[in-house]
Amino acid sequence: MEVTNDSATKKPKRLTSVVWNHFERVRKADVCYAVCVHCNKKLSGSSNSGTTHLRNHLMRCLKRSNYDVSQLLAAKRRKKDSNVTLTNISFDEGQRKDEYIKPIMKYEPDQRKDEVISIGSSRFDQERSRLDLARMIILHGYPLAMVEHVGFKLFVKNLQPMFEVVPNSSIELSCMEIYEKEKQRVYDMLSKLHGRINLALEMWSSVENAEYFCLTAHYIDEDWRLQKKILNFVTLDSSHTEDMLSEVIIRCLMDWDIDCKLFALTFDYCATDDDIVLRIRERISQNRPHSSNGQLFDVRSAAHVLNLIVQEALEALRDVTQKIRGSIRYIKSSQLILGKFNEIAQQVEISSQKSLVLDCPTRWNSTYAMLEAALEYRNAFGALQDLDSEYLSALTETEWEWASSITGYLKLFVEITNVFCSNKSPTANVYFPEICDVHIQLIDWCKSPDEFLSSTALKMKAKFDKYWSKCSLALAVAAILDPRFKMKLVEYYYSQIYGSTALERIKEVSDGIKELFNAYAICSTMVDQGSALPGSSLPSTSNDSRDKLKGFDKFLHETSQSQNATSDLDKYLEEPVFPRNCDFNILNWWKVHTPRYPILSMMARDILGTPMSTVVPESAFTNGHRVLDVCRSSLNPDTRQALICARDWLWTESDELNPSSNHYALSLHIESN
């Protein structure tokens, strides 16, 4: 009997796997595809392909929720009713792995699949949901008490009736659990870090006048990427004195086991007691190479010193600024006066496009904008004084000249602060030319024949000089390690700053960087000989009696230098500077040139990772201090630290997921002094 082709065609195999509850099988020509009912993604659906790849997709599918069986069947029926066709689904046979939608955040990377959701039964996981809720609260700074809110409970009940809303105290414990696990990961990462760690210390307060300090680690990782992580957010009680503060900082360092890896400590305020730094340095000075005068250890925030200088200028101009505010208020007090003023502005041929606006006194860049706009209407204000007897806030010609000069000062500081804030990951090399420009301008301003301006400039320079005396070497060394500048930039600026004594100052910088390099070279030798701590370039701090010969390593290195080939530093400085261009990435440059400069690259990693400024863009122009919000300040100290630190650790590095450079910015507001 002859068999026809039609009767020989095999019937489609019945779909028995529970995986097909989540996929719609469609056919185009001779090819079968499996379309996810949750995200519409197309995968291979032939009988020869199996279902493993479909199960793997379900584990990654972000649009798949905790459906029960009835919900899944309903979703499948809806897909059929909507007549999903191949014309509105794109498919790429050469599907790349990076096309999969990746989870925004992972809490347990090593979590077993069956601990999340059982595909067969679509089992709801209370424990996982509880941790997800805790992580959400940490990530977005939500109050812990939100779990007690009626609206939240109603939302969760309608979304997933099986979820048991936990009380405030339980969610706090869940947050602490996440914090402890993430802390261990950060600890393990820091312990494996080969380079040094730089710490930034920022002081905070609360509306109840409580005081805190935030300790943030800055470092360059093995891939030459600049990283930072908040390590501690410590609550200081009223009994804390400045000598006790140094002990608290040291305890934090020892708790993280990074006291032997510390390279530099940056304070946000220039007036920080030097004794604090001295005590910390004494405790760890034997564990790291540093220059003899210790300048590379004690750093003060550049943005904060600019703020201090600006406040000195604004204080000097306070009476004039008040008159300008009064003038603007008067003009805007009625439409009639505003119309008259606009007519006067046209008559005196003022073509400015700027609008007169009042400033926000706690943000000095807005004060600068107010002064800048008012100066353009200077002649109109003068004419208004002659025509309107009720206008009582007029400025004298001398006061206008003062306002013009001080506004010129502020313009420089606005531009430099914007440079600092525009760089999302500023390495230490970017600060030297900007700070030198400030230095040169201050010297010039002090020479003003106007006694008011010269005396104001002298007060500004006094604050700057204190900063410069502490940080100039660190700033210069970081600039030298920029291959576009090297020693040439130091020579260029120092000749303008110091004049006839420039050569002596340049030699101090040259000697300083050579001294630091020699310390790294000695440590490198000790590592090669196996006498250093594992995983670091630091000398051993053992008290073994044989350690008396550790000085021999230094002697051997110094006496053998003349016999060795040219050092990394000499070779680097003798070569021509790298061409300047806007796309230059200094960390990429050092990553590529590490084999060429093995010792100098170790030093560059530590120096370039030093935070020369600790201010965040949100508070760059404020003349107040950081204040913790009421929600966070009302928590107990351990919980407060856990929430702030864990939030920082859980955020990814993606700019899209993390638009703010300061992860905990939502937890603060700025309060004027």
C-alpha positions as CSV (number, residue, x, y, z in Angstrom):
1,M,0.0,0.0,0.0
2,E,1.4,3.4,-1.0
3,V,1.7,6.0,1.8
4,T,1.1,9.6,0.9
5,N,3.3,12.5,2.1
6,D,0.5,14.0,4.1
7,S,-0.1,10.9,6.1
8,A,3.6,10.5,6.7
9,T,3.9,14.0,8.3
10,K,4.5,13.7,12.1
11,K,2.0,15.2,14.4
12,P,3.4,18.0,16.6
13,K,4.7,16.7,19.9
14,R,2.5,17.6,22.8
15,L,4.1,20.2,25.1
16,T,4.4,18.5,28.5
17,S,7.0,20.6,30.3
18,V,5.6,23.1,32.8
19,V,8.0,25.6,31.2
20,W,5.5,25.9,28.3
21,N,3.1,27.6,30.8
22,H,5.3,30.6,30.3
23,F,5.8,30.5,26.5
24,E,3.6,30.6,23.4
25,R,4.8,28.3,20.6
26,V,4.6,29.9,17.2
27,R,5.7,28.7,13.8
28,K,7.1,30.6,10.8
29,A,7.7,28.5,7.7
30,D,9.5,25.4,8.9
31,V,10.9,27.1,12.1
32,C,9.3,27.0,15.5
33,Y,9.9,29.7,18.1
34,A,9.0,30.0,21.8
35,V,7.7,33.5,22.7
36,C,7.8,34.5,26.4
37,V,4.4,35.5,27.6
38,H,5.9,38.0,30.1
39,C,8.4,39.9,28.0
40,N,7.7,38.8,24.3
41,K,11.3,37.6,23.9
42,K,11.7,35.0,21.2
43,L,13.8,31.9,21.7
44,S,14.2,28.6,19.8
45,G,11.1,26.4,20.2
46,S,11.8,23.3,18.1
47,S,11.5,19.9,19.8
48,N,15.2,19.3,19.3
49,S,16.2,22.3,21.3
50,G,14.9,21.1,24.6
51,T,13.7,23.4,27.4
52,T,16.9,24.2,29.3
53,H,17.4,27.5,27.6
54,L,13.8,28.4,28.3
55,R,14.2,27.7,32.0
56,N,17.3,29.8,32.0
57,H,15.4,32.7,30.4
58,L,12.7,32.5,33.0
59,M,15.3,32.9,35.7
60,R,16.5,36.1,34.1
61,C,13.1,37.5,33.0
62,L,12.6,40.7,34.9
63,K,9.0,41.0,33.8
64,R,8.1,37.6,35.3
65,S,6.5,38.1,38.7
66,N,5.3,35.6,41.4
67,Y,2.4,34.3,39.3
68,D,0.3,31.5,40.6
69,V,-0.9,28.7,38.1
70,S,-4.2,30.4,37.4
71,Q,-2.4,33.7,36.6
72,L,0.0,32.0,34.2
73,L,-2.8,30.2,32.4
74,A,-4.7,33.5,32.1
75,A,-1.6,35.2,30.7
76,K,-1.3,32.5,28.2
77,R,-5.0,32.9,27.1
78,R,-4.5,36.6,26.8
79,K,-1.5,36.1,24.6
80,K,-3.6,33.9,22.3
81,D,-6.5,36.4,22.2
82,S,-4.1,39.2,21.2
83,N,-3.0,37.3,18.1
84,V,0.7,37.6,18.6
85,T,2.3,37.2,15.2
86,L,5.8,37.1,13.9
87,T,5.5,40.4,12.3
88,N,5.7,42.3,15.6
89,I,8.4,40.2,17.2
90,S,12.0,40.7,16.2
91,F,14.4,37.8,16.5
92,D,18.1,37.5,15.8
93,E,19.4,34.0,15.2
94,G,22.8,35.2,16.3
95,Q,21.4,36.4,19.6
96,R,24.2,37.8,21.8
97,K,24.5,37.2,25.5
98,D,24.5,40.9,26.3
99,E,21.1,41.3,24.8
100,Y,19.6,39.7,27.8
101,I,18.0,42.0,30.3
102,K,20.2,41.9,33.4
103,P,19.0,42.4,36.9
104,I,19.6,45.9,38.3
105,M,20.9,44.6,41.6
106,K,21.9,41.2,42.9
107,Y,21.8,40.5,46.6
108,E,23.1,36.9,46.6
109,P,25.2,36.2,43.5
110,D,25.7,32.6,44.6
111,Q,22.0,32.1,45.3
112,R,20.7,28.7,44.1
113,K,18.0,28.8,41.5
114,D,15.6,26.7,43.6
115,E,15.9,29.2,46.4
116,V,14.4,32.0,44.4
117,I,11.3,30.7,42.6
118,S,10.3,27.1,41.7
119,I,9.3,27.3,38.1
120,G,7.2,24.2,38.3
121,S,5.0,25.4,41.1
122,S,5.6,29.1,41.0
123,R,6.2,29.0,44.7
124,F,6.1,32.3,46.5
125,D,9.1,33.0,48.7
126,Q,8.4,35.0,51.8
127,E,12.0,35.2,52.9
128,R,13.2,36.4,49.5
129,S,10.5,39.1,49.4
130,R,11.3,40.3,52.9
131,L,15.0,40.8,51.9
132,D,13.9,42.5,48.7
133,L,11.8,44.9,50.7
134,A,14.7,45.6,53.1
135,R,17.0,46.2,50.1
136,M,14.5,48.6,48.5
137,I,14.4,50.6,51.8
138,I,18.2,50.7,51.9
139,L,18.6,51.7,48.2
140,H,16.2,54.5,48.1
141,G,16.5,55.9,51.6
142,Y,12.9,55.1,52.5
143,P,12.0,55.3,56.2
144,L,11.8,52.0,58.0
145,A,8.3,53.0,59.3
146,M,7.0,52.7,55.7
147,V,6.1,49.1,56.4
148,E,3.6,50.3,59.0
149,H,1.9,52.7,56.6
150,V,-1.7,51.8,55.6
151,G,-1.2,52.7,52.0
152,F,1.9,50.4,51.7
153,K,0.1,47.5,53.4
154,L,-2.9,47.9,51.1
155,F,-0.7,48.0,48.0
156,V,1.2,44.9,49.0
157,K,-2.0,43.0,49.9
158,N,-3.5,43.6,46.4
159,L,-0.2,42.9,44.7
160,Q,0.7,39.7,46.5
161,P,-1.8,38.5,49.2
162,M,0.6,35.8,50.3
163,F,3.2,38.3,51.5
164,E,3.2,38.8,55.2
165,V,4.1,42.4,56.0
166,V,6.7,42.5,58.7
167,P,6.8,45.0,61.5
168,N,9.2,47.9,61.7
169,S,11.6,46.0,64.0
170,S,11.8,43.0,61.8
171,I,12.6,45.0,58.6
172,E,15.4,46.8,60.6
173,L,16.9,43.4,61.4
174,S,16.7,42.5,57.7
175,C,18.5,45.7,56.8
176,M,21.2,44.9,59.4
177,E,21.5,41.4,57.9
178,I,22.1,42.8,54.4
179,Y,24.6,45.3,55.9
180,E,26.7,42.6,57.6
181,K,26.9,40.4,54.5
182,E,27.8,43.4,52.3
183,K,30.4,44.6,54.8
184,Q,32.1,41.2,54.7
185,R,32.3,41.5,50.9
186,V,33.8,45.0,51.1
187,Y,36.3,43.8,53.7
188,D,37.4,40.9,51.5
189,M,37.8,43.2,48.6
190,L,39.9,45.7,50.5
191,S,42.1,42.9,52.0
192,K,43.0,41.7,48.5
193,L,43.7,45.2,47.2
194,H,47.4,45.6,46.2
195,G,47.5,49.4,46.2
196,R,47.1,51.8,49.0
197,I,43.8,53.3,50.3
198,N,43.1,57.0,50.7
199,L,40.5,58.1,53.2
200,A,38.3,61.2,53.2
201,L,36.7,62.3,56.4
202,E,33.7,64.6,56.3
203,M,31.9,66.1,59.3
204,W,28.1,66.1,59.4
205,S,25.5,67.4,61.9
206,S,21.7,67.0,62.5
207,V,18.9,69.4,63.2
208,E,19.3,68.3,66.9
209,N,22.9,69.5,66.7
210,A,24.3,65.9,66.9
211,E,27.6,65.4,65.2
212,Y,28.8,62.6,62.9
213,F,31.8,61.9,60.7
214,C,31.7,59.9,57.4
215,L,34.8,57.9,56.5
216,T,35.1,57.1,52.8
217,A,37.8,55.0,51.1
218,H,39.1,56.1,47.8
219,Y,41.4,53.9,45.7
220,I,42.3,52.8,42.2
221,D,41.5,49.1,41.6
222,E,43.5,46.5,39.7
223,D,41.8,47.6,36.4
224,W,42.9,51.2,37.1
225,R,39.4,52.5,37.8
226,L,38.9,55.1,40.5
227,Q,36.6,53.7,43.2
228,K,35.2,54.9,46.5
229,K,33.2,53.3,49.3
230,I,31.8,54.6,52.5
231,L,33.3,52.6,55.3
232,N,31.8,54.2,58.4
233,F,29.2,56.8,59.5
234,V,30.0,57.4,63.1
235,T,27.9,59.2,65.6
236,L,29.9,61.4,68.0
237,D,28.4,62.2,71.3
238,S,29.0,65.4,73.3
239,S,31.8,63.8,75.3
240,H,34.0,63.4,72.2
241,T,37.0,65.7,72.3
242,E,39.4,66.1,69.4
243,D,41.9,63.7,70.8
244,M,39.1,61.1,71.2
245,L,38.2,61.7,67.6
246,S,41.6,60.5,66.4
247,E,41.1,57.3,68.5
248,V,37.7,56.7,66.9
249,I,39.2,57.1,63.4
250,I,42.1,54.7,64.3
251,R,39.6,52.1,65.6
252,C,37.7,52.3,62.3
253,L,40.9,51.7,60.4
254,M,41.8,48.7,62.5
255,D,38.3,47.4,62.3
256,W,38.6,47.3,58.5
257,D,42.3,46.1,58.9
258,I,43.5,48.9,56.5
259,D,45.7,50.9,59.0
260,C,48.7,49.4,57.3
261,K,47.4,50.3,53.8
262,L,46.6,54.0,54.5
263,F,48.3,56.5,52.2
264,A,46.6,59.8,52.7
265,L,43.8,61.2,54.9
266,T,41.8,64.1,53.5
267,F,39.8,66.3,55.8
268,D,37.0,68.5,54.6
269,Y,37.9,71.5,56.7
270,C,41.3,73.3,56.8
271,A,41.0,74.2,60.4
272,T,41.1,70.6,61.6
273,D,43.4,70.3,64.6
274,D,46.8,69.2,63.4
275,D,47.1,67.1,66.6
276,I,44.5,64.7,65.2
277,V,46.6,64.0,62.1
278,L,49.7,63.7,64.2
279,R,48.2,61.1,66.5
280,I,47.0,59.0,63.5
281,R,50.3,59.4,61.8
282,E,52.2,58.2,64.8
283,R,50.1,55.0,65.0
284,I,50.6,54.0,61.4
285,S,53.8,55.8,60.3
286,Q,55.9,52.6,60.3
287,N,53.5,50.8,58.0
288,R,53.9,52.9,54.8
289,P,56.4,54.9,52.9
290,H,55.9,58.7,52.9
291,S,57.9,61.8,52.5
292,S,59.9,63.0,55.5
293,N,57.6,66.0,56.2
294,G,54.4,63.9,55.9
295,Q,52.7,66.3,53.4
296,L,51.4,63.5,51.3
297,F,49.5,62.1,54.3
298,D,47.7,65.2,55.5
299,V,45.4,66.6,52.8
300,R,42.6,69.2,53.0
301,S,39.7,69.5,50.7
302,A,40.3,72.0,47.8
303,A,36.6,72.8,47.3
304,H,36.2,73.6,51.0
305,V,39.1,76.1,51.0
306,L,37.6,77.8,48.0
307,N,34.4,78.1,49.9
308,L,36.2,79.7,52.9
309,I,37.9,82.2,50.6
310,V,34.6,83.1,48.9
311,Q,33.0,83.6,52.3
312,E,35.7,86.1,53.2
313,A,35.0,88.1,50.0
314,L,31.3,88.0,50.5
315,E,31.6,89.1,54.1
316,A,33.7,92.1,53.0
317,L,31.0,93.0,50.4
318,R,28.1,92.4,52.7
319,D,26.8,95.9,53.0
320,V,27.0,96.5,49.2
321,T,25.3,93.2,48.6
322,Q,22.5,94.2,50.9
323,K,22.0,97.4,48.9
324,I,21.8,95.5,45.7
325,R,19.2,93.1,47.2
326,G,17.2,96.1,48.3
327,S,17.4,97.7,44.9
328,I,16.2,94.6,43.2
329,R,13.3,94.2,45.7
330,Y,12.3,97.8,45.1
331,I,12.2,97.4,41.3
332,K,10.2,94.2,41.6
333,S,7.8,95.6,44.2
334,S,5.3,96.7,41.6
335,Q,4.7,96.5,37.8
336,L,4.7,100.3,37.6
337,I,8.3,100.6,39.0
338,L,9.5,97.6,36.9
339,G,8.1,99.2,33.8
340,K,9.7,102.5,34.6
341,F,13.1,100.7,35.2
342,N,12.9,98.9,31.9
343,E,12.2,102.2,30.1
344,I,15.3,103.7,31.8
345,A,17.4,100.7,30.8
346,Q,16.4,101.2,27.1
347,Q,17.1,105.0,27.3
348,V,20.7,104.4,28.6
349,E,21.1,101.7,25.9
350,I,21.5,98.6,28.1
351,S,21.1,95.5,25.9
352,S,21.6,92.9,28.6
353,Q,19.6,89.7,28.3
354,K,20.1,88.9,32.0
355,S,17.2,89.2,34.4
356,L,17.5,90.8,37.8
357,V,16.9,88.1,40.4
358,L,17.4,87.8,44.1
359,D,20.0,85.3,45.3
360,C,19.7,82.4,47.7
361,P,22.0,83.5,50.5
362,T,23.1,80.0,51.3
363,R,24.3,79.4,47.8
364,W,27.1,81.7,46.8
365,N,27.0,81.0,43.1
366,S,23.5,82.5,43.1
367,T,24.9,85.6,44.8
368,Y,27.5,85.8,42.1
369,A,24.7,85.6,39.4
370,M,22.7,88.3,41.2
371,L,25.8,90.7,41.3
372,E,26.8,89.9,37.7
373,A,23.3,90.8,36.4
374,A,23.0,93.9,38.6
375,L,26.4,95.2,37.3
376,E,25.0,95.2,33.8
377,Y,22.2,97.5,34.9
378,R,24.5,99.8,36.8
379,N,23.7,102.9,34.7
380,A,20.0,102.2,34.9
381,F,20.2,102.1,38.7
382,G,22.0,105.4,38.6
383,A,19.4,107.0,36.4
384,L,16.6,105.6,38.6
385,Q,18.2,107.3,41.6
386,D,17.8,110.7,39.9
387,L,14.2,110.1,38.8
388,D,12.7,108.3,41.8
389,S,13.1,109.9,45.3
390,E,11.6,106.8,46.9
391,Y,14.5,104.6,45.7
392,L,16.7,104.5,48.8
393,S,19.1,101.6,48.1
394,A,21.3,103.3,45.5
395,L,25.0,102.5,45.5
396,T,27.8,105.0,45.3
397,E,30.3,104.9,42.4
398,T,32.9,103.5,44.8
399,E,30.6,100.7,45.9
400,W,29.8,99.8,42.3
401,E,33.6,99.5,41.7
402,W,33.9,97.2,44.8
403,A,31.0,95.1,43.6
404,S,32.6,94.8,40.1
405,S,36.0,93.7,41.5
406,I,34.6,91.2,44.0
407,T,32.3,89.8,41.3
408,G,35.4,89.3,39.2
409,Y,36.9,87.3,42.1
410,L,33.8,85.2,42.5
411,K,33.8,84.4,38.8
412,L,37.1,82.7,39.0
413,F,35.9,80.5,41.9
414,V,32.7,79.6,40.2
415,E,34.6,78.5,37.1
416,I,37.1,76.4,39.2
417,T,34.4,74.8,41.3
418,N,32.5,73.9,38.2
419,V,35.6,72.2,36.9
420,F,35.9,70.1,40.1
421,C,32.2,69.2,40.0
422,S,32.0,68.4,36.2
423,N,34.5,65.6,36.6
424,K,32.6,62.5,37.9
425,S,35.8,60.7,38.9
426,P,38.4,63.5,39.5
427,T,41.9,62.1,39.9
428,A,44.4,64.1,42.0
429,N,46.3,65.5,38.9
430,V,43.4,67.8,37.9
431,Y,43.7,70.1,40.9
432,F,47.2,71.6,40.7
433,P,46.7,74.0,37.7
434,E,43.4,75.2,39.1
435,I,44.8,75.9,42.5
436,C,47.9,77.6,41.1
437,D,45.6,79.9,39.1
438,V,43.9,80.9,42.4
439,H,47.3,81.5,44.0
440,I,48.5,83.7,41.1
441,Q,45.3,85.8,41.1
442,L,45.4,86.2,44.9
443,I,48.9,87.6,44.6
444,D,47.8,90.0,42.0
445,W,44.6,91.1,43.9
446,C,46.7,91.9,47.0
447,K,48.5,94.5,44.9
448,S,45.4,96.5,44.3
449,P,45.8,100.3,45.0
450,D,42.3,100.3,46.6
451,E,42.7,99.7,50.3
452,F,39.3,97.9,50.6
453,L,40.1,95.4,47.8
454,S,43.7,94.8,48.9
455,S,42.8,94.2,52.5
456,T,40.0,91.8,51.4
457,A,42.5,90.0,49.1
458,L,45.0,89.7,52.0
459,K,42.4,88.0,54.2
460,M,41.5,85.6,51.4
461,K,45.2,84.8,50.8
462,A,45.8,84.1,54.5
463,K,43.2,81.3,54.3
464,F,44.7,80.1,51.1
465,D,48.3,80.1,52.3
466,K,47.4,77.8,55.2
467,Y,45.9,75.3,52.7
468,W,48.9,75.7,50.3
469,S,51.4,75.0,53.0
470,K,49.8,71.7,53.7
471,C,48.9,70.5,50.3
472,S,51.2,72.1,47.7
473,L,53.6,69.1,47.5
474,A,50.8,66.6,47.2
475,L,49.2,68.7,44.4
476,A,52.5,69.1,42.6
477,V,53.5,65.4,42.8
478,A,50.1,64.4,41.4
479,A,50.6,66.9,38.5
480,I,54.0,65.5,37.8
481,L,52.5,62.1,37.4
482,D,50.4,63.4,34.6
483,P,52.5,62.6,31.5
484,R,51.2,65.7,29.7
485,F,52.8,67.9,32.4
486,K,55.6,66.2,34.4
487,M,58.0,68.8,36.0
488,K,57.3,71.3,33.3
489,L,53.9,72.4,34.8
490,V,55.5,72.9,38.2
491,E,58.3,75.0,36.6
492,Y,55.7,77.0,34.7
493,Y,53.5,77.9,37.7
494,Y,56.3,78.2,40.3
495,S,58.1,80.8,38.3
496,Q,55.0,83.0,38.4
497,I,54.2,82.3,42.0
498,Y,57.7,82.5,43.6
499,G,59.7,84.6,41.2
500,S,63.3,84.8,42.2
501,T,63.0,81.9,44.7
502,A,61.2,79.6,42.2
503,L,64.3,77.3,41.7
504,E,64.5,76.5,45.4
505,R,60.8,75.7,45.5
506,I,61.0,73.5,42.4
507,K,63.9,71.6,43.9
508,E,61.8,71.0,47.0
509,V,59.2,69.3,44.8
510,S,61.8,67.4,42.9
511,D,63.4,66.1,46.1
512,G,60.0,65.2,47.5
513,I,58.9,63.0,44.6
514,K,62.4,61.4,44.5
515,E,62.2,60.6,48.2
516,L,58.8,59.1,47.9
517,F,59.8,57.1,44.9
518,N,62.9,55.7,46.7
519,A,60.6,54.6,49.5
520,Y,58.4,52.7,47.0
521,A,61.5,51.2,45.4
522,I,62.7,49.9,48.8
523,C,59.3,48.4,49.5
524,S,59.3,46.8,46.1
525,T,62.7,45.2,46.8
526,M,61.4,43.9,50.1
527,V,58.4,42.4,48.4
528,D,60.7,40.7,45.9
529,Q,62.6,39.2,48.8
530,G,59.5,38.0,50.5
531,S,59.8,40.2,53.6
532,A,56.6,42.1,53.0
533,L,53.0,41.4,53.9
534,P,51.1,39.2,51.5
535,G,49.2,41.0,48.8
536,S,50.7,44.4,49.5
537,S,53.9,46.5,48.9
538,L,54.2,47.4,52.5
539,P,57.1,46.5,54.7
540,S,56.6,44.1,57.5
541,T,56.0,45.5,61.0
542,S,57.2,42.5,62.8
543,N,59.1,43.0,66.1
544,D,61.5,40.1,65.3
545,S,65.0,40.8,66.4
546,R,66.3,40.1,62.9
547,D,64.2,43.0,61.8
548,K,67.1,45.2,62.9
549,L,68.6,44.6,59.5
550,K,65.6,46.2,57.7
551,G,67.7,49.4,57.5
552,F,70.2,47.4,55.4
553,D,67.6,47.1,52.6
554,K,67.5,50.9,52.4
555,F,71.3,51.2,52.5
556,L,71.6,48.6,49.8
557,H,69.1,50.3,47.6
558,E,70.8,53.8,48.0
559,T,74.3,52.6,47.5
560,S,73.4,50.5,44.5
561,Q,71.5,53.1,42.7
562,S,74.5,54.4,40.7
563,Q,75.2,50.9,39.5
564,N,71.7,50.2,38.4
565,A,70.0,51.2,35.2
566,T,68.0,54.5,35.1
567,S,65.2,54.4,37.6
568,D,61.5,54.5,36.6
569,L,61.2,58.1,37.8
570,D,64.3,59.3,35.9
571,K,63.2,57.5,32.7
572,Y,59.7,58.9,33.0
573,L,60.9,62.5,33.6
574,E,63.5,62.5,30.8
575,E,61.0,61.4,28.2
576,P,59.0,64.1,26.3
577,V,55.6,65.1,27.7
578,F,52.6,63.4,26.2
579,P,50.5,65.6,23.8
580,R,47.5,67.3,25.5
581,N,44.1,66.4,24.2
582,C,40.6,66.4,25.5
583,D,40.1,62.7,25.3
584,F,43.1,61.8,27.5
585,N,42.5,59.4,30.3
586,I,45.3,59.3,32.8
587,L,44.3,56.0,34.4
588,N,44.3,54.3,31.0
589,W,47.7,55.7,30.3
590,W,49.2,54.3,33.5
591,K,47.4,51.0,32.9
592,V,49.1,50.6,29.5
593,H,52.5,51.9,30.8
594,T,52.6,49.8,34.0
595,P,55.1,47.3,32.5
596,R,57.4,50.1,31.5
597,Y,57.3,51.8,34.9
598,P,56.6,49.0,37.4
599,I,57.6,50.9,40.6
600,L,56.4,54.4,39.5
601,S,53.0,53.0,38.5
602,M,52.6,51.7,42.0
603,M,53.2,55.2,43.3
604,A,51.0,56.8,40.7
605,R,48.1,54.5,41.6
606,D,48.2,55.7,45.2
607,I,48.8,59.4,44.6
608,L,46.2,59.7,41.8
609,G,43.6,58.1,44.0
610,T,44.0,60.7,46.7
611,P,40.8,62.7,47.1
612,M,42.0,66.3,46.8
613,S,38.4,67.5,47.4
614,T,35.6,65.9,49.4
615,V,32.7,68.1,48.5
616,V,29.8,66.7,46.4
617,P,28.2,68.6,43.5
618,E,25.0,69.1,45.5
619,S,26.8,71.2,48.2
620,A,29.6,72.6,46.1
621,F,28.3,76.2,46.3
622,T,26.8,76.2,49.8
623,N,28.2,78.2,52.6
624,G,26.6,75.9,55.2
625,H,27.3,72.4,56.4
626,R,25.9,69.0,55.7
627,V,22.9,68.1,57.8
628,L,21.4,64.6,58.1
629,D,17.7,64.5,57.6
630,V,15.3,63.9,60.5
631,C,14.5,60.3,59.3
632,R,18.1,59.1,59.5
633,S,19.1,61.2,62.6
634,S,16.2,59.6,64.6
635,L,17.7,56.1,64.2
636,N,20.0,54.4,66.6
637,P,23.7,54.8,65.7
638,D,24.2,51.2,64.4
639,T,21.2,51.2,62.2
640,R,22.0,54.7,60.9
641,Q,25.5,53.5,59.9
642,A,24.2,50.3,58.4
643,L,21.6,52.0,56.2
644,I,24.0,54.7,54.9
645,C,26.9,52.4,54.2
646,A,24.9,49.5,52.7
647,R,23.2,52.0,50.4
648,D,26.5,53.0,49.0
649,W,27.7,49.4,48.6
650,L,24.6,48.2,46.9
651,W,24.5,50.9,44.2
652,T,26.0,49.8,40.9
653,E,28.6,51.9,39.1
654,S,26.3,52.6,36.1
655,D,25.7,56.2,35.6
656,E,22.2,55.4,34.4
657,L,21.3,53.7,37.6
658,N,23.3,56.1,39.7
659,P,22.8,59.7,38.3
660,S,24.2,61.3,41.5
661,S,27.8,61.0,42.4
662,N,26.8,61.0,46.0
663,H,24.7,57.9,46.8
664,Y,23.5,59.3,50.2
665,A,22.7,62.7,48.9
666,L,19.0,62.1,49.4
667,S,19.6,61.7,53.1
668,L,20.9,65.3,53.6
669,H,20.0,68.9,53.3
670,I,22.1,71.9,53.5
671,E,21.7,74.3,56.4
672,S,23.3,77.7,56.5
673,N,25.7,78.7,59.3
